[in-house]
Amino acid sequence: METEEEPFAAALMSVDEIWFLFTSFLESVITPGWRQNQVLIVLGLAVLCYFLHIVSGRVIENQVRAREGWSKWQLRMIVQIKRRMGLVWFALLAGGLYLFMQQITWPSRSYFIGLSATLAIVWTGIAYAARLVRNRFLRRLVTWGLWIYATLYFVGVSDEVSEFLDDLALDVGDFHLSLLTLITAAVVIGVFFTVARLVSSTTASSIRKNEDISPSMQVLAVKAVQITLYGFAFFMGVKAVGIDLTGLAVLSGAIGVGLGFGLQKVVSNLVSGVIILLDKSIKPGDVISLGETFGWINSLGARYVSVVTRDGKEYLIPNEDLITSQVVNWSHSNEFVRLDIFFGTSYGCDPHQVRKLAIEAAADVDRVLAHPKLPVCHIVGFGDSSVDYILRFWISDPTGGLTNIRGNVYLALWDAFEAHNISIPFPQREVRMLTDEQDIVRDGT
């Protein structure tokens, strides 16, 4: 029967084995001979590659500064190459020296140099491949995890270290959670997440290029694909390392109930976002008004909608507000928008001429539609000092702004009225100055 001391004793044995290997290597390095010579050669190559890293980095930087028109992805790639130039130089020089020494001397006299070259090549490949992971923390975790595993594997102590990490575990009944399992799970999930991101990016690009799918359904399809792929990647990563999730079902259900009460608003916004995408009430590019906010929809998120106004401000409006509040969608069923302008002229001006001039002036303004919806002008009342009119015209590009087109039409009216002597009246007040005698008469004294 296995006792409690046995796992601890096994861990001590693994530690002793690792320590023995480490001390044996140090003794062989201290002792004069070919192994010590190889270590000195590797250290010399490392110092040389450090200086080559500085020089080549300056050359690359000068070359990049001398050229213009680099895209962002090209600049990022150049930066990553510049950062790893020391490792690249070491892989090239150590690999070349190893091949040379294999030809002129015994293979055992260049084993450590070949091992260093192999590790440098593997580390370089891992460093560049890990750039596919966007999350910085996860990228560093994957990079260092693969670096450490590759080093232990090529050194030949991976089995001993794996046994040691597996012995550092939490055992509750049949549940076994070791440090090795956690590290493996983090690395595997990171790899699966990277693959899921690449697949989702490719799929999203194909969906956005499909003109048969509406913009709102494109957003919904992209979100569904991302959730499915990332969820599949997480569960596959967990299952790949042997973690049984059935025991967490009851606990996750209890946590879900608690989160349901605490995250009602978040869930409401998520559901509202799905409803918005399904009923196609708004979509990216639509011009909407919500309260005092007027702008066009930049993007649809899982929790909020990004609305950009004409002054460059970006409002993040919760999806629930778009469901429960009155929203004006200027381009929901079509892109035609009617605008109204009110003005007045004096009673001495011919109203028939005024209406004709107003329609012609509006029709000559850019962005005002002349077909199929023509501008119209009507009398709406007789004011105290003017005949009041309303000028109605249509535009098909509300994203270009509403205030600016109104201003252009007002300027066109002003120019047309000035050219034809049409006066625009304004309220006038008469001020009478009373003398002292008139004040006395008014007072009755």
C-alpha positions as CSV (number, residue, x, y, z in Angstrom):
1,M,0.0,0.0,0.0
2,E,1.3,3.4,-1.0
3,T,2.1,5.7,2.0
4,E,2.1,9.5,2.2
5,E,5.9,9.5,2.3
6,E,6.3,7.8,-1.1
7,P,5.5,10.9,-3.3
8,F,7.7,13.1,-1.2
9,A,10.5,10.6,-1.4
10,A,10.1,10.3,-5.1
11,A,10.3,14.1,-5.4
12,L,13.5,14.1,-3.3
13,M,15.0,11.4,-5.6
14,S,14.2,13.6,-8.7
15,V,15.8,16.6,-7.0
16,D,18.9,14.5,-6.2
17,E,19.1,13.3,-9.7
18,I,18.9,16.8,-11.1
19,W,21.4,18.1,-8.6
20,F,23.8,15.2,-9.4
21,L,23.6,16.0,-13.1
22,F,24.2,19.7,-12.5
23,T,27.2,19.2,-10.2
24,S,28.7,16.7,-12.6
25,F,28.4,19.2,-15.4
26,L,30.1,21.9,-13.2
27,E,32.9,19.5,-12.3
28,S,33.5,18.7,-16.0
29,V,33.6,22.4,-16.9
30,I,36.1,23.2,-14.1
31,T,38.4,20.4,-15.0
32,P,40.7,21.3,-17.9
33,G,39.9,19.5,-21.1
34,W,37.8,19.7,-24.3
35,R,34.5,20.3,-22.4
36,Q,36.0,23.3,-20.7
37,N,37.4,24.5,-24.0
38,Q,33.9,24.2,-25.6
39,V,32.4,26.2,-22.8
40,L,35.0,28.9,-23.3
41,I,34.4,28.9,-27.0
42,V,30.6,29.3,-26.5
43,L,31.2,32.2,-24.1
44,G,33.5,33.8,-26.6
45,L,30.8,33.4,-29.3
46,A,28.2,34.9,-27.0
47,V,30.4,38.0,-26.4
48,L,31.1,38.3,-30.1
49,C,27.4,38.0,-31.0
50,Y,26.5,40.6,-28.5
51,F,28.7,43.2,-30.3
52,L,27.4,41.9,-33.7
53,H,23.9,42.4,-32.3
54,I,24.6,46.1,-31.6
55,V,26.2,46.7,-34.9
56,S,23.6,44.9,-37.0
57,G,20.8,46.6,-35.1
58,R,22.2,50.0,-35.9
59,V,22.6,49.0,-39.6
60,I,19.0,47.8,-39.7
61,E,17.7,50.9,-38.0
62,N,19.6,53.2,-40.4
63,Q,18.2,51.2,-43.4
64,V,14.6,51.5,-42.1
65,R,15.0,55.3,-41.4
66,A,16.3,55.8,-44.9
67,R,13.2,54.3,-46.5
68,E,9.6,55.5,-46.4
69,G,6.3,53.9,-46.9
70,W,6.7,51.0,-44.6
71,S,3.5,49.4,-43.4
72,K,2.9,48.7,-39.7
73,W,3.3,44.9,-40.0
74,Q,6.6,45.4,-41.9
75,L,7.9,47.7,-39.1
76,R,6.8,45.2,-36.4
77,M,8.6,42.4,-38.3
78,I,11.8,44.5,-38.6
79,V,11.7,45.4,-34.9
80,Q,11.4,41.7,-33.9
81,I,14.3,40.8,-36.2
82,K,16.4,43.5,-34.7
83,R,15.6,42.4,-31.2
84,R,16.7,38.8,-31.9
85,M,19.8,39.5,-34.1
86,G,22.1,38.4,-31.3
87,L,20.5,35.0,-31.1
88,V,20.4,34.7,-34.9
89,W,24.2,35.5,-35.1
90,F,24.9,33.0,-32.3
91,A,22.9,30.3,-34.1
92,L,24.8,30.9,-37.4
93,L,28.3,31.1,-35.9
94,A,27.9,28.3,-33.5
95,G,26.3,26.1,-36.2
96,G,29.0,26.8,-38.6
97,L,31.7,26.2,-36.1
98,Y,30.1,22.9,-35.1
99,L,30.0,21.7,-38.7
100,F,33.6,22.7,-39.1
101,M,34.8,20.9,-35.9
102,Q,32.9,17.8,-36.9
103,Q,35.2,17.5,-39.9
104,I,38.5,18.2,-38.3
105,T,38.3,16.5,-34.8
106,W,36.4,14.0,-32.8
107,P,32.6,14.5,-32.6
108,S,32.7,14.5,-28.8
109,R,35.0,17.6,-28.8
110,S,32.2,19.7,-30.4
111,Y,29.1,18.2,-28.7
112,F,28.5,21.2,-26.4
113,I,29.0,23.7,-29.2
114,G,26.5,21.7,-31.3
115,L,24.0,21.6,-28.4
116,S,24.3,25.4,-28.0
117,A,23.8,25.9,-31.7
118,T,20.7,23.7,-31.7
119,L,19.2,25.5,-28.7
120,A,19.9,28.9,-30.3
121,I,18.1,27.8,-33.5
122,V,15.1,26.4,-31.6
123,W,14.9,29.4,-29.3
124,T,14.9,31.7,-32.4
125,G,12.1,29.7,-34.0
126,I,10.1,29.7,-30.8
127,A,10.6,33.5,-30.4
128,Y,9.3,34.3,-33.9
129,A,6.5,31.7,-33.8
130,A,5.2,33.0,-30.5
131,R,4.5,36.4,-32.1
132,L,1.3,34.8,-33.4
133,V,0.0,35.0,-29.8
134,R,-1.4,38.6,-29.5
135,N,-1.9,38.6,-25.7
136,R,1.4,39.8,-24.2
137,F,1.1,37.7,-20.9
138,L,0.0,34.6,-22.8
139,R,2.8,35.1,-25.4
140,R,5.5,35.4,-22.7
141,L,4.1,32.3,-21.0
142,V,4.1,30.2,-24.2
143,T,7.6,31.5,-25.1
144,W,9.3,30.8,-21.8
145,G,7.4,27.5,-21.4
146,L,8.6,26.3,-24.8
147,W,12.1,27.6,-24.3
148,I,12.4,25.8,-21.0
149,Y,11.0,22.6,-22.4
150,A,13.2,22.7,-25.4
151,T,16.3,23.2,-23.2
152,L,15.4,20.4,-20.9
153,Y,14.6,18.1,-23.9
154,F,17.9,18.7,-25.8
155,V,19.9,18.5,-22.6
156,G,18.3,15.2,-21.8
157,V,16.8,15.9,-18.4
158,S,13.2,16.5,-19.4
159,D,11.9,13.2,-18.0
160,E,13.5,13.9,-14.6
161,V,12.2,17.4,-14.4
162,S,8.7,16.3,-15.6
163,E,8.6,13.7,-12.8
164,F,9.7,16.3,-10.3
165,L,7.0,18.8,-11.4
166,D,4.4,16.1,-11.5
167,D,5.2,15.2,-7.9
168,L,4.5,18.8,-6.8
169,A,0.8,18.2,-6.8
170,L,-2.5,18.7,-5.0
171,D,-4.3,15.4,-4.4
172,V,-7.9,15.5,-3.2
173,G,-9.4,12.0,-3.6
174,D,-9.1,11.0,-7.2
175,F,-8.4,14.6,-8.2
176,H,-4.7,15.2,-9.0
177,L,-3.5,18.7,-10.0
178,S,0.3,19.0,-10.4
179,L,2.5,21.9,-11.3
180,L,3.4,20.1,-14.5
181,T,-0.3,19.9,-15.4
182,L,-0.8,23.6,-14.9
183,I,2.3,24.5,-17.0
184,T,1.3,22.1,-19.7
185,A,-2.3,23.4,-19.7
186,A,-1.2,27.0,-20.0
187,V,1.1,26.2,-23.0
188,V,-1.4,24.0,-24.7
189,I,-4.2,26.4,-24.3
190,G,-2.0,29.2,-25.6
191,V,-1.2,27.2,-28.7
192,F,-4.9,26.3,-29.2
193,F,-5.9,29.9,-28.8
194,T,-3.3,31.0,-31.3
195,V,-4.7,28.5,-33.8
196,A,-8.2,29.6,-33.0
197,R,-7.3,33.2,-33.6
198,L,-5.7,32.5,-37.0
199,V,-8.7,30.4,-38.1
200,S,-11.2,33.0,-36.8
201,S,-9.3,35.8,-38.6
202,T,-9.4,34.0,-41.9
203,T,-13.1,33.1,-41.5
204,A,-14.0,36.6,-40.5
205,S,-12.2,38.0,-43.5
206,S,-14.1,35.7,-45.8
207,I,-17.4,36.6,-44.1
208,R,-16.8,40.3,-44.5
209,K,-16.0,39.9,-48.2
210,N,-19.3,38.1,-48.8
211,E,-21.6,40.8,-50.2
212,D,-24.7,38.5,-49.9
213,I,-24.6,38.8,-46.1
214,S,-25.8,42.0,-44.5
215,P,-23.4,44.0,-42.3
216,S,-25.3,43.1,-39.1
217,M,-25.4,39.4,-39.9
218,Q,-21.7,39.6,-40.8
219,V,-21.0,40.9,-37.3
220,L,-23.2,38.2,-35.7
221,A,-21.5,35.5,-37.8
222,V,-18.0,36.7,-36.9
223,K,-18.9,36.8,-33.1
224,A,-20.4,33.3,-33.3
225,V,-17.4,31.9,-35.0
226,Q,-15.0,33.5,-32.5
227,I,-17.0,32.3,-29.5
228,T,-17.2,28.8,-30.9
229,L,-13.5,28.5,-31.8
230,Y,-12.2,30.0,-28.6
231,G,-14.5,27.9,-26.5
232,F,-13.5,24.8,-28.4
233,A,-9.8,25.7,-28.0
234,F,-10.2,26.1,-24.2
235,F,-12.0,22.8,-23.6
236,M,-9.7,20.9,-26.0
237,G,-6.7,22.4,-24.3
238,V,-8.0,21.4,-20.9
239,K,-8.9,17.9,-22.1
240,A,-5.5,17.5,-23.8
241,V,-3.7,17.7,-20.5
242,G,-6.0,15.2,-18.9
243,I,-8.0,17.5,-16.6
244,D,-11.5,16.1,-16.0
245,L,-14.2,18.8,-16.1
246,T,-17.1,16.7,-14.9
247,G,-16.2,17.3,-11.3
248,L,-16.5,21.1,-11.8
249,A,-20.1,20.9,-13.2
250,V,-21.8,21.5,-9.9
251,L,-19.4,24.2,-8.8
252,S,-19.7,26.0,-12.1
253,G,-23.5,25.8,-11.9
254,A,-23.4,27.5,-8.4
255,I,-21.0,30.1,-9.6
256,G,-23.2,30.7,-12.7
257,V,-26.2,31.4,-10.5
258,G,-24.3,33.9,-8.4
259,L,-22.9,35.6,-11.5
260,G,-26.4,35.8,-13.0
261,F,-27.6,38.0,-10.2
262,G,-24.5,40.1,-10.1
263,L,-24.1,40.6,-13.8
264,Q,-27.7,41.2,-14.9
265,K,-26.8,44.4,-16.8
266,V,-24.0,42.7,-18.6
267,V,-26.2,39.8,-19.6
268,S,-28.9,42.2,-20.7
269,N,-26.4,44.0,-22.9
270,L,-25.2,40.8,-24.4
271,V,-28.8,39.6,-25.2
272,S,-29.7,43.0,-26.5
273,G,-26.6,42.9,-28.8
274,V,-27.8,39.6,-30.3
275,I,-31.3,41.0,-30.8
276,I,-29.9,44.0,-32.6
277,L,-27.9,41.9,-34.9
278,L,-30.8,39.5,-35.6
279,D,-33.5,42.2,-36.3
280,K,-31.1,44.3,-38.3
281,S,-32.4,47.5,-36.8
282,I,-29.0,49.1,-36.8
283,K,-25.8,48.1,-38.6
284,P,-22.2,49.6,-39.0
285,G,-22.4,52.7,-41.1
286,D,-25.9,53.8,-40.1
287,V,-26.5,57.3,-38.9
288,I,-28.5,57.4,-35.7
289,S,-29.7,59.9,-33.1
290,L,-30.1,58.9,-29.5
291,G,-31.0,61.8,-27.2
292,E,-28.4,64.5,-27.8
293,T,-26.0,62.0,-29.5
294,F,-25.9,62.2,-33.3
295,G,-23.3,60.2,-35.3
296,W,-22.7,57.1,-37.3
297,I,-22.2,53.6,-36.0
298,N,-18.5,52.6,-36.1
299,S,-18.8,49.1,-34.8
300,L,-21.1,46.7,-33.0
301,G,-19.7,45.1,-29.9
302,A,-20.9,42.4,-27.6
303,R,-21.7,44.9,-24.8
304,Y,-21.9,48.3,-26.5
305,V,-22.2,50.1,-29.8
306,S,-19.5,52.5,-30.8
307,V,-21.0,55.8,-32.3
308,V,-18.7,58.4,-33.7
309,T,-20.0,62.0,-33.9
310,R,-19.0,64.8,-36.3
311,D,-16.7,66.3,-33.7
312,G,-14.7,63.1,-33.4
313,K,-16.0,62.0,-30.1
314,E,-16.7,58.2,-29.8
315,Y,-19.7,57.3,-27.6
316,L,-19.9,53.7,-26.3
317,I,-23.7,53.2,-25.9
318,P,-24.9,50.1,-24.1
319,N,-26.9,47.7,-26.3
320,E,-29.8,47.8,-23.8
321,D,-30.3,51.5,-24.4
322,L,-30.7,51.0,-28.1
323,I,-33.4,48.4,-27.4
324,T,-35.4,50.3,-24.7
325,S,-34.9,53.9,-25.9
326,Q,-36.3,55.8,-28.9
327,V,-33.6,55.7,-31.6
328,V,-33.7,57.7,-34.8
329,N,-32.0,55.7,-37.6
330,W,-31.5,58.0,-40.5
331,S,-30.5,55.3,-42.9
332,H,-32.5,52.2,-41.7
333,S,-34.8,51.4,-44.7
334,N,-33.1,53.7,-47.2
335,E,-30.4,56.4,-47.3
336,F,-32.8,59.3,-48.2
337,V,-33.0,62.0,-45.5
338,R,-35.3,65.0,-45.7
339,L,-34.2,68.3,-44.1
340,D,-36.4,71.4,-43.4
341,I,-35.3,75.0,-43.4
342,F,-37.6,77.9,-42.2
343,F,-37.2,81.5,-43.4
344,G,-39.3,84.6,-43.9
345,T,-39.5,87.4,-46.4
346,S,-41.1,90.9,-46.3
347,Y,-44.7,91.4,-47.4
348,G,-43.6,93.5,-50.3
349,C,-41.9,90.5,-52.0
350,D,-43.8,88.3,-54.5
351,P,-44.3,84.9,-52.8
352,H,-44.3,83.0,-56.2
353,Q,-40.9,84.4,-57.0
354,V,-39.6,83.6,-53.5
355,R,-40.7,80.0,-53.8
356,K,-39.2,79.6,-57.2
357,L,-35.8,81.2,-56.1
358,A,-35.7,79.1,-53.0
359,I,-36.2,75.8,-54.9
360,E,-33.6,76.8,-57.5
361,A,-31.1,77.8,-54.9
362,A,-31.5,74.6,-53.0
363,A,-31.3,72.5,-56.1
364,D,-27.9,74.0,-57.1
365,V,-26.3,73.0,-53.8
366,D,-24.1,70.0,-53.8
367,R,-25.5,66.9,-52.0
368,V,-29.1,68.1,-52.4
369,L,-31.0,65.6,-54.6
370,A,-32.6,66.9,-57.7
371,H,-34.0,63.4,-58.6
372,P,-36.2,61.6,-57.7
373,K,-37.0,63.8,-54.7
374,L,-37.0,67.5,-55.7
375,P,-36.8,70.4,-53.3
376,V,-40.1,72.0,-52.4
377,C,-41.1,75.4,-50.8
378,H,-44.4,76.2,-49.2
379,I,-45.9,79.2,-47.3
380,V,-46.6,78.1,-43.7
381,G,-48.0,81.3,-42.3
382,F,-48.2,85.1,-42.1
383,G,-46.1,86.4,-39.3
384,D,-46.0,89.8,-37.5
385,S,-43.3,91.1,-39.8
386,S,-42.8,88.5,-42.5
387,V,-44.3,85.8,-44.7
388,D,-43.1,82.5,-43.3
389,Y,-41.9,79.7,-45.6
390,I,-40.6,76.1,-45.2
391,L,-38.0,74.8,-47.7
392,R,-37.7,71.0,-47.8
393,F,-35.0,69.1,-49.6
394,W,-33.5,65.6,-49.6
395,I,-30.0,64.2,-49.3
396,S,-28.7,60.6,-49.6
397,D,-25.5,60.8,-47.6
398,P,-26.3,61.7,-43.9
399,T,-22.9,60.5,-42.9
400,G,-21.5,63.6,-44.6
401,G,-23.2,65.7,-41.9
402,L,-26.5,67.7,-41.6
403,T,-25.4,71.0,-40.1
404,N,-23.0,71.7,-43.0
405,I,-25.6,71.0,-45.7
406,R,-28.1,73.3,-44.0
407,G,-25.5,76.0,-43.8
408,N,-24.8,75.7,-47.5
409,V,-28.5,76.0,-48.4
410,Y,-28.9,79.1,-46.2
411,L,-25.9,80.7,-48.1
412,A,-27.5,79.8,-51.4
413,L,-30.8,81.4,-50.3
414,W,-28.9,84.5,-49.2
415,D,-27.1,84.9,-52.5
416,A,-30.3,84.3,-54.5
417,F,-32.3,86.8,-52.5
418,E,-29.5,89.4,-52.7
419,A,-29.4,89.1,-56.4
420,H,-33.2,89.6,-56.9
421,N,-33.7,92.2,-54.1
422,I,-35.7,89.9,-51.9
423,S,-35.6,91.4,-48.4
424,I,-35.5,89.3,-45.2
425,P,-37.2,91.3,-42.5
426,F,-36.2,91.4,-38.9
427,P,-38.2,92.6,-35.8
428,Q,-37.9,96.4,-35.3
429,R,-38.7,98.3,-32.1
430,E,-39.6,102.0,-31.8
431,V,-38.3,103.9,-28.7
432,R,-40.1,107.2,-27.8
433,M,-38.5,109.7,-25.4
434,L,-41.1,111.5,-23.2
435,T,-40.6,115.0,-21.8
436,D,-41.3,116.0,-18.2
437,E,-44.6,117.7,-19.1
438,Q,-45.8,114.5,-20.9
439,D,-44.8,112.5,-17.8
440,I,-46.9,114.8,-15.6
441,V,-49.9,114.5,-17.9
442,R,-49.6,110.7,-17.9
443,D,-49.4,110.7,-14.1
444,G,-52.6,112.8,-13.9
445,T,-51.1,115.5,-11.6
